[in-house]
Amino acid sequence: MIALKDILYKVTINAVVGNTAVNVAAIDFDSRNIKSDDVFVAIAGSVVDGHKYIDSAIKQGAIAVVCEIMPENLVEGVTYVEVDNSHKALAIMASNYYDVPSENLKLVGVTGTNGKTTVTSLLYQLFKKAGYKVGLLSTVKIMVGDKEFKATHTTPDSLTINKYLKMMNDEGVEFCFMEVSSHGIHQHRTTGLHFEGGVFTNLSHDHLDYHNTFAEYRDVKKSFFDNLPKEAFALVNIDDKNGLVMLQNTKARKQTYALKSYADYKAQILENQFGGLLLKINEAEVWTRLIGSFNAYNVLAIYATAELLGLEKVEVLRLISELESVSGRFQYMISNDKITAIVDYAHTPDALKNVLETINSIRTKNEELITVVGCGGDRDKTKRPKMGHIASALSTKVIFTSDNPRSEKPEAILEDIEKGVEPQNFKKTLTIVDRAQAIKAACQMAQANDIILIAGKGHETYQEIKGERFDFDDFKMVNDYLKQLQK
């Protein structure tokens, strides 16, 4: 048990009814999880307003309620705390409840449209190889040392974040690398966390279903750097025009990286092939198994972060050469018939363009590049025609198919994608609603030395249709079909 007043430390409070000295057992924002002597935090979400469930939480045993609007009928014996922002209050309370765990390790947040998962996952790999106990909070998985937990969001809710950080403290974890999404920043999931550093990868078209404008999306990302402490570092990609914007108001130590601009950390691509990249980083050469210019940026961000965290340059270069690619990020296999199949999470226009341009820079143009791609339902619709345009312009053949349709009709999503195809590219395209059949068709169309790109879902092992998740693994599926079709 812990005193309510102690977990409210640093929370901006408008009004209190009742006693804040009461002892509480736990905190939750889901009324269904509330038990005797818990605190219920009423969150006004985009779909559900937690204020509607205050009475339910009290019936289940809540001894205290944190809310933005005081209920009309107050229950005797229950403490009510009114705040301006329940998301923010929850984050600070969660940190206090778990003894401010982010201060007991070195936490680095990575934000940007593309590259977050690769950078955080490879930093986890690198520091683990260097002999440290490491934590990871990513889209793909959560790692507490060697223990793996399932991830449900790019940036988990603040209670979950602090719970895992506390577990990391208990396991003696020294470094933790965390994906920081725009949703997570905007909903204050990272408020109250102490960051050792922040990394900005890039910014391109995404999440405009949530953020009203690109400027709003950019400014939310920027607010993460605005709030870094002066002891932290702020590392940004200045080949992206938004990189310097991120640094405008930060108190943190400003550090830059780039391939095309003058920067603190500079890289040059010497070789680029399906086997990997040969890079020159600040006058030192390093070979990495990662592929493509977009991964050159990721490797450079990893190198810079590792050095800023105190690792020796030579050791970092050695460890980079040992890193293995992240699941669903330019993950490829070559069949016995010499067909190359690549699975990548590219689900934004910029990410798809990067992957296709990388493949085109490596291939000899004597082979076909067959792309299978779709767009998720209930998400930013404005990017769909752009995805269709990019896929059809940069591939020799394209199959448009379902991604995660969610509650939308797949046919309607595919119509939006097709609108971006220019007349000269119509003949390249084919639409197959069923994703499994689309992948199978791509395998049947491919000949020796051809390349198949399956984009959009990457590491995901499910397909979400009308509220249900069905088992679906792009990499396993293309591998199985190519084996079945071996000539």
Buried (B, 14 or more C-beta within 10 A) or exposed (E): EBEBBBBBEEBEEEEBEBEBEBEBBBBBBBBEEBEEBBBBBBBBEEEEEBBEBBBBBBEBEBBBBBBBEBBEEBBEEBBBBBBEBBBBBBBBBBBBBBEBBBEBBBBBBBBBBBBBBBBBBBBBBBBBBBEBBBBBBBBBBBBBBEEEBEBEBBBBBBBBBBBBBBBBBEEEBBBBBBBBBBBBBBBBBBBBBBBBBBBBBBBBBBBBEBBEEBEBBBBBBBBBBBBBEEEBBBBBBBBBEBBBBBBEEBBBBBBBBBBEBEBBBBBBBEEBEBEBBBBEBBEEEBBBBBBBBBBBBBBBBBBBBBBBBEBEEEBBBBBBEEBEBBBBBBBBEEBEBEBBBBBBBBBBBBBBBBBBBBBBEBBEEEBBBBBBBBBBBEBBBEBBBBBBBBBBBBBBBBBBBBBBBBEBEBEEBBBBBBEBBEEEBEEBBBBBBEBBEBBBBBBEBBEEBBBBBBBBBBBBBEBBBEEEEEEBBBBEBBBBBBEEBEE
